[in-house]
Amino acid sequence: MCFSAEASMSATVVLSAIGYFTCKSVKQKQNLPLAIIPFLFALQQFSEGMIWLSYNSNILSSVALNLFKTIFLIFAVLLWPIYFPFAILSSEQNHLRKKIIGLINLCGILVSSFFIYQMIDNNVSVKIVNYSIMYTMDRPLIFNEWIVVGTYTFVVLLPFFITTTPLMKSYGMLLIVSWLIAEYFYHQTFVSVWCFLSAILSGYLYLVIRVNEKTEQLQEAESKNRNRQSDSYDQ
């Protein structure tokens, strides 16, 4: 996270608890990929907490620092462009919108593949800037930074505004606000700060899933009632 090891570890504990209650509330298996997002963010925040400890206190070795740095970056630039569209795709019921989100999911795979290619034999250094962690690749991006950031943001956020899942658009709007805050106030450490803000906002998924589960249950009940009425008319 962007302030201290204590803050990162606190976020890890809170997100783990939220993840537990979110997963416990799931009744429809298609909502499970969304429900485990707080758990995944908890792991990412834990890795950055360990980076803080090793950077500031020399508690961990350089090998451990590289390990946790790699774990954080796997989440930040490789997992999220694929996983967010996939999780939303899993919960979506509308056939046409599933196809559109599926195409975005494929774009996310391409974005992650680009980062894999970019990071091969390319060391990522860690530096503390204004009480935040900055990740810098020794070899610069082969494309313009704004093209890369824009494409990444596109595949992560767009599915929130396509899905018919209740409250997902409002969640997407919160993520956009967090993106703007991270970019405007913490440009140099944008990756770390936006990941933290997104992690905190993932607690909103508990409400999203609860509402979604109730909506699906109501729709199933209405469908059963219509079927019963249709059968009674036939008789």
N, C-alpha and C positions, 0 to 999 in steps of 0.2 A: 504494500500500500504506500501512500505518498507522504506519510508523516513520521512513522516510527515502527519499530518492531512490535511494541506493545499494542499499537492500533491494529496492525495486521493480524496479530494473534487473537485480539478481541473480535475482529471481524470473522476470523476463522470459526471461533466458538459460536458466535451468533448465527452465522450462516449454516453451520452444521445443525444447529437446533431447528432453524427454519426449514432446512432440507428434510429433516426427520418428520416434522409435522406435515409438510407438504406432501411427501411420499405416502404418509399414513392416511392422508385424506383422499388419495386416488382410488377410485372405484373402477374407472375405465382404463384399461391397459394402454390405450393410445395416448393417454395424458402423462404416462410415466416419464418419457424423455423430457418433458417440460419440468416435471416435479424434481428431477435430480439436478437441475441447473444450479440451485443454491449450493448443493454438495460440491459440484465441480468448481464453483467460485471459491468455496471454502479451501479446497486444495490449492488453488492458485494463490490465494491470499496467504496461506501457510508458507508456500514456497518463497513469497516475497518477504515474509517475516524472517525467514531463515537467511535471506540475502542481507537484510538489515543487520542481523546478529553477526554474520561473518564479516561484513564490511566495516562495521563500527567497533566491534569488540574483539575481533580476531578469535572468536570462540571456535569457529569452524575453519577447516583448512581451505586452501584455494581450490582443491578438488571438489569439496562440498559446495563452495560458492558457485563453481561452474555447473554443478549438478542442478542446484536449485534455480539458477539463472536459466538453464535449459528447460526445466519444467515450466517455469513461468512463461517463457516465450512459446513453448508448445501450445499452451492454453491460449495465449494472446493472439498469435498470428497464424497458428495452424488449426487449432480445434474450433474456435468460435465461428469462423466463416463457414464451416461445414455444419457444426452442431446446431446453431440457432435455426437455420432454415430447415434442417432435418426434424428438430423437435416440433416446430410449428407445422410442418408437413404431416407429421404423425397424428397431430390432434385435429387437423382439418377434415371436415366432412364433405364439403362441396367438391365435386369431381373436377370441374374446370379449374378451380383455384388450386387444387392439389397439383395439377399439371404445371401451372405457372410457378408455384413455389418449388416444385421439383426442378424446373429449369434453373431457378435461382440457386438451388442447392448444388447443381452441377457447376454453376459459376463460382460458387464457394470452394468447390474442389479445385478449380483452376487457380483461384487466388491462393489457396494453401500450397498448391504445387509450385506456384511462383516463389513463395517465401522459402520453401524447401530448397529450390534451386539457388535463390539469392543467398541463403545462409550456408551453403556448402563451402567449406574452406574459407569461411568469413567469420572472424572472431567478433563477438559482441561484447563491448566493454560496458561496465557498470560504473556510474558516477552519481554522487549526491549533489543535486542542484536545488537550492532553495527548499530544503527539507523534503525533497522528492527524489525518486530514483529515475535517472535517465539511462536509457539503453541506446547505445550507439554502435552501429556496424562499422567495422574498419573500412570495408569496401562499400561505397555508396550504392544506392538503388540504381538499377539499369534504366528505370523509367522515372519520369518526373514524380516527385514526392506526392503532389496533390492528386495525380492520376491514381497512384497506388492507394492512398488514403481514401479517395473518393470511391474507388471500386470496392475496397474492403467494407466501407460504411454502407454502400449500396446493398451488398449481399447480406449483411448482418441485419439491417434495419427494414428493408423493403417488405419482407414477408409479414411483418407485424401489421402492415397496412393493407395487405391482400387477404389475409385470413378472415374467416367469419367467426372465429372463436371469440366469445365475449371478452371485453376489456383489453384485448391485445393491442388495439390501436392506442389506447391511453398509455399502456406500457411502452409502446414504441415512441410516443411523444415524450415521455419521461427520459428515455434513452437519448433522444435527440437533444433535449435540454442539457443532460449530463455531458454529451459530446461537445456542445458549445461552451460549456463552463470549462471543461478540460482543455479545449483548444485555445480559448481566449486568455485564461489565467495561467495555464501551465503548458504552454506550447512545447517547451523543451522536454518536458516529462509527460507528454500527452498519453503515451501508452500505459504507464503506471497509473496515472490519475483516472483515466477513463475506465480502466479495468476495475479500479476500486469502486468508483461511483456505480458502475454497472452491477458490480457484486452486491452492493447495498440495495440497489433497486430490485435485484432478483427476489427479495423478500415479497415483493408485490405479486409474485407468481402464486403464492399461497391463496390470495384472494381470487386471482384469475382462475385457478383450477377449481376452487370451491364453487364459484359461479358457473363455470363450464360444466361441472359434474351435475349441478342441480338443473341446468338447462337441458342437458342430455336426458336426465331422468324424467323431466316433464314431457319432453318430446316423445320418449318411449311410452310413457303413460297415455298420452294423447293418441299415439298410434294404436295402442292396444284397445283403447276405447272406441276408436273409429272402426277397427276390425270387428269388435263385438257388435257394434251397431249395424255394420254391414251384414254380418252373419244373421242377426235377428231379422233384418229386412228380407233377406233371402228366404228365411224360413216362413 
